[in-house]
Amino acid sequence: MATIDSALSGSLAAYLACSCGYDCRIVFSMEENIDDPTASVVLLQDIGTHDDVY
């Protein structure tokens, strides 16, 4: 099960991250959907091991 972490810091401060396995991280942001302001869009920034994405 994926878990959402706190917002990241430094050069990744605009993003969130979640784990998707033992050593797999997804870095993403949540943005407003311009076609439907009541919905959000998930924008994937990076996926890989902890060392790959940070």
NORLIN-V670337 format. One record per residue. SS is DSSP state (@ for helix, = for strand, . for the rest). Layout:
BEGIN
ss->(SS | SS)
END
This chain:
BEGIN
ss->(. | . | = | = | . | . | . | . | . | @ | @ | @ | . | . | . | = | = | = | = | = | = | . | . | = | = | = | = | = | = | = | = | = | = | . | . | = | = | = | = | = | = | = | = | = | = | = | = | = | . | @ | @ | @ | @ | .)
END
